[in-house]
Amino acid sequence: MFLGLDGFRNGWVAVRIDGECRAIEFRPDVAGALAAPFVRAAIDIPIGMRDDGARACDLLARDRLAPHRSRVFTGARRWLWEDYTDPDQANAEASRRGQTRASRQLWHLGRKIMEVDAFVRGHRELDIREAHPEMVFLRLHGAPQPGALMRLLRRQRRDLLFADGFHDIDEWVSRARIGTGAKADDVLDACAVALAARDCAGCVPEGDPPCDAHGLPMQIWF
């Protein structure tokens, strides 16, 4: 069984691929989303962090998605959320260290980044990889130019997933909208990274990745 996870306001969208079977769950925490046995899981969240926030995998992913590089958030650092509860104070410290400041989007992902970081560090026996849905859609679309990916409408992304066996995707999106707090894009992205878990068609950087101070690989799969 292969799992794809994407975070949303109230928790995690977890999509399961088991042979021809596809299923979806909405879980409040990552431990619950990863509770069932699986061969490999992929998560749309940074795994592995440097103290300066600079990761080669982020830069390589941004290059692949050019000219829409901002789709890849950069600068995740454990100390941002371990030492600070206020983003302005954290960014003041980043400036003092000569580092890039954290965007508000990245800052608000902090709780989920740290949740995944703690889980992965505590479950090293599991195959859990970082993936990026935009890069998966690029692969599925077969776009000759990376920028062509971003012209895909939500309906086109849905069609790519439907063609790959997600025949209940419309019902899943409807379920997400009723009472979960998840959005259509959260469901589509979870499906995409589930395909990255199952297929693992490529990664940046290729080969053996650099690891952070805790031994976590810094590599993005698609």
C-alpha positions as a Python dict, from the first residue, in 0.01 Angstrom:
ca = {
    (1, 'M'): (0, 0, 0),
    (2, 'F'): (118, 350, -84),
    (3, 'L'): (12, 673, 85),
    (4, 'G'): (5, 1038, -18),
    (5, 'L'): (-46, 1315, 240),
    (6, 'D'): (-124, 1681, 201),
    (7, 'G'): (-189, 1915, 491),
    (8, 'F'): (-495, 2132, 535),
    (9, 'R'): (-620, 2364, 805),
    (10, 'N'): (-767, 2093, 1029),
    (11, 'G'): (-526, 1809, 963),
    (12, 'W'): (-416, 1587, 677),
    (13, 'V'): (-568, 1450, 361),
    (14, 'A'): (-445, 1091, 328),
    (15, 'V'): (-490, 909, -3),
    (16, 'R'): (-425, 536, -24),
    (17, 'I'): (-333, 334, -334),
    (18, 'D'): (-356, -41, -286),
    (19, 'G'): (-343, -217, -621),
    (20, 'E'): (-645, -94, -815),
    (21, 'C'): (-811, 36, -498),
    (22, 'R'): (-806, 407, -415),
    (23, 'A'): (-930, 550, -84),
    (24, 'I'): (-921, 878, 104),
    (25, 'E'): (-927, 977, 472),
    (26, 'F'): (-916, 1305, 660),
    (27, 'R'): (-707, 1276, 975),
    (28, 'P'): (-635, 1535, 1247),
    (29, 'D'): (-269, 1436, 1289),
    (30, 'V'): (8, 1280, 1085),
    (31, 'A'): (46, 984, 1323),
    (32, 'G'): (-313, 882, 1256),
    (33, 'A'): (-272, 936, 882),
    (34, 'L'): (30, 702, 882),
    (35, 'A'): (-104, 447, 1132),
    (36, 'A'): (-189, 171, 882),
    (37, 'P'): (97, -38, 740),
    (38, 'F'): (235, 92, 409),
    (39, 'V'): (518, 25, 167),
    (40, 'R'): (600, 392, 112),
    (41, 'A'): (444, 728, 192),
    (42, 'A'): (498, 1068, 31),
    (43, 'I'): (418, 1399, 200),
    (44, 'D'): (395, 1749, 59),
    (45, 'I'): (598, 1906, 340),
    (46, 'P'): (970, 1971, 392),
    (47, 'I'): (1157, 1672, 534),
    (48, 'G'): (1511, 1741, 646),
    (49, 'M'): (1619, 2095, 734),
    (50, 'R'): (1939, 2294, 756),
    (51, 'D'): (1995, 2558, 1022),
    (52, 'D'): (2038, 2820, 749),
    (53, 'G'): (1729, 2704, 557),
    (54, 'A'): (1922, 2647, 234),
    (55, 'R'): (1840, 2316, 64),
    (56, 'A'): (1963, 2216, -282),
    (57, 'C'): (1641, 2020, -345),
    (58, 'D'): (1431, 2336, -311),
    (59, 'L'): (1642, 2525, -563),
    (60, 'L'): (1634, 2234, -809),
    (61, 'A'): (1256, 2200, -772),
    (62, 'R'): (1214, 2573, -827),
    (63, 'D'): (1418, 2550, -1146),
    (64, 'R'): (1190, 2272, -1274),
    (65, 'L'): (881, 2479, -1204),
    (66, 'A'): (1016, 2805, -1348),
    (67, 'P'): (882, 3065, -1404),
    (68, 'H'): (657, 2977, -1108),
    (69, 'R'): (932, 2915, -854),
    (70, 'S'): (727, 3049, -565),
    (71, 'R'): (527, 2724, -565),
    (72, 'V'): (819, 2576, -372),
    (73, 'F'): (850, 2725, -24),
    (74, 'T'): (1209, 2764, 93),
    (75, 'G'): (1382, 2841, 421),
    (76, 'A'): (1239, 2586, 666),
    (77, 'R'): (1455, 2582, 982),
    (78, 'R'): (1380, 2400, 1306),
    (79, 'W'): (1498, 2687, 1522),
    (80, 'L'): (1233, 2918, 1372),
    (81, 'W'): (957, 2728, 1550),
    (82, 'E'): (1154, 2576, 1837),
    (83, 'D'): (1276, 2913, 1962),
    (84, 'Y'): (1005, 3157, 1853),
    (85, 'T'): (629, 3197, 1858),
    (86, 'D'): (626, 3533, 1682),
    (87, 'P'): (722, 3550, 1312),
    (88, 'D'): (860, 3903, 1336),
    (89, 'Q'): (1096, 3805, 1616),
    (90, 'A'): (1200, 3492, 1427),
    (91, 'N'): (1272, 3695, 1115),
    (92, 'A'): (1468, 3951, 1314),
    (93, 'E'): (1690, 3668, 1433),
    (94, 'A'): (1719, 3535, 1078),
    (95, 'S'): (1838, 3877, 964),
    (96, 'R'): (2084, 3893, 1252),
    (97, 'R'): (2227, 3559, 1138),
    (98, 'G'): (2251, 3681, 778),
    (99, 'Q'): (1983, 3437, 664),
    (100, 'T'): (1674, 3479, 448),
    (101, 'R'): (1356, 3574, 628),
    (102, 'A'): (1068, 3326, 645),
    (103, 'S'): (764, 3413, 437),
    (104, 'R'): (428, 3425, 612),
    (105, 'Q'): (319, 3119, 411),
    (106, 'L'): (617, 2922, 536),
    (107, 'W'): (573, 3047, 892),
    (108, 'H'): (214, 2924, 904),
    (109, 'L'): (325, 2580, 784),
    (110, 'G'): (553, 2555, 1086),
    (111, 'R'): (326, 2346, 1305),
    (112, 'K'): (285, 2084, 1034),
    (113, 'I'): (654, 2092, 938),
    (114, 'M'): (754, 2025, 1298),
    (115, 'E'): (485, 1759, 1338),
    (116, 'V'): (621, 1567, 1039),
    (117, 'D'): (980, 1626, 1146),
    (118, 'A'): (916, 1470, 1488),
    (119, 'F'): (729, 1175, 1336),
    (120, 'V'): (990, 1097, 1071),
    (121, 'R'): (1278, 1125, 1321),
    (122, 'G'): (1091, 889, 1554),
    (123, 'H'): (1004, 634, 1282),
    (124, 'R'): (1320, 594, 1076),
    (125, 'E'): (1224, 239, 985),
    (126, 'L'): (942, 372, 765),
    (127, 'D'): (990, 484, 405),
    (128, 'I'): (850, 838, 417),
    (129, 'R'): (957, 1079, 145),
    (130, 'E'): (905, 1442, 64),
    (131, 'A'): (717, 1499, -263),
    (132, 'H'): (587, 1799, -453),
    (133, 'P'): (247, 1775, -628),
    (134, 'E'): (330, 2039, -889),
    (135, 'M'): (621, 1828, -1009),
    (136, 'V'): (398, 1520, -1023),
    (137, 'F'): (143, 1705, -1235),
    (138, 'L'): (424, 1816, -1463),
    (139, 'R'): (522, 1451, -1508),
    (140, 'L'): (165, 1338, -1570),
    (141, 'H'): (101, 1619, -1816),
    (142, 'G'): (423, 1561, -2003),
    (143, 'A'): (462, 1935, -2059),
    (144, 'P'): (755, 2023, -2288),
    (145, 'Q'): (821, 2335, -2080),
    (146, 'P'): (787, 2348, -1699),
    (147, 'G'): (592, 2673, -1722),
    (148, 'A'): (318, 2495, -1912),
    (149, 'L'): (227, 2314, -1590),
    (150, 'M'): (89, 2625, -1428),
    (151, 'R'): (-155, 2680, -1714),
    (152, 'L'): (-330, 2359, -1616),
    (153, 'L'): (-669, 2439, -1470),
    (154, 'R'): (-802, 2249, -1171),
    (155, 'R'): (-1031, 2056, -1407),
    (156, 'Q'): (-732, 1948, -1615),
    (157, 'R'): (-549, 1829, -1306),
    (158, 'R'): (-857, 1638, -1201),
    (159, 'D'): (-867, 1476, -1545),
    (160, 'L'): (-504, 1370, -1520),
    (161, 'L'): (-576, 1200, -1188),
    (162, 'F'): (-897, 1041, -1316),
    (163, 'A'): (-701, 893, -1608),
    (164, 'D'): (-459, 743, -1355),
    (165, 'G'): (-731, 554, -1170),
    (166, 'F'): (-879, 808, -928),
    (167, 'H'): (-1233, 753, -1051),
    (168, 'D'): (-1396, 873, -727),
    (169, 'I'): (-1216, 1206, -724),
    (170, 'D'): (-1531, 1415, -770),
    (171, 'E'): (-1699, 1246, -475),
    (172, 'W'): (-1383, 1295, -267),
    (173, 'V'): (-1378, 1666, -341),
    (174, 'S'): (-1744, 1691, -240),
    (175, 'R'): (-1672, 1508, 86),
    (176, 'A'): (-1381, 1740, 158),
    (177, 'R'): (-1596, 2048, 120),
    (178, 'I'): (-1856, 1925, 368),
    (179, 'G'): (-1729, 1958, 722),
    (180, 'T'): (-1357, 1880, 690),
    (181, 'G'): (-1207, 2220, 611),
    (182, 'A'): (-1008, 2068, 324),
    (183, 'K'): (-1019, 2227, -20),
    (184, 'A'): (-1034, 2071, -365),
    (185, 'D'): (-666, 2147, -422),
    (186, 'D'): (-574, 1965, -100),
    (187, 'V'): (-744, 1651, -232),
    (188, 'L'): (-583, 1679, -575),
    (189, 'D'): (-239, 1736, -423),
    (190, 'A'): (-273, 1436, -190),
    (191, 'C'): (-361, 1218, -489),
    (192, 'A'): (-60, 1349, -679),
    (193, 'V'): (188, 1275, -402),
    (194, 'A'): (32, 929, -358),
    (195, 'L'): (139, 865, -718),
    (196, 'A'): (487, 986, -627),
    (197, 'A'): (489, 731, -343),
    (198, 'R'): (378, 449, -571),
    (199, 'D'): (590, 529, -876),
    (200, 'C'): (886, 735, -747),
    (201, 'A'): (958, 835, -1106),
    (202, 'G'): (1231, 1085, -1021),
    (203, 'C'): (1378, 1309, -756),
    (204, 'V'): (1589, 1620, -701),
    (205, 'P'): (1872, 1594, -641),
    (206, 'E'): (1929, 1260, -812),
    (207, 'G'): (2135, 990, -648),
    (208, 'D'): (2232, 989, -282),
    (209, 'P'): (2089, 1304, -124),
    (210, 'P'): (2257, 1528, 133),
    (211, 'C'): (2134, 1470, 486),
    (212, 'D'): (2064, 1721, 760),
    (213, 'A'): (2217, 1724, 1107),
    (214, 'H'): (1968, 1455, 1219),
    (215, 'G'): (2043, 1228, 926),
    (216, 'L'): (1723, 1302, 732),
    (217, 'P'): (1762, 1308, 353),
    (218, 'M'): (1684, 1638, 182),
    (219, 'Q'): (1533, 1521, -146),
    (220, 'I'): (1206, 1589, -328),
    (221, 'W'): (1033, 1309, -521),
    (222, 'F'): (782, 1330, -803),
}
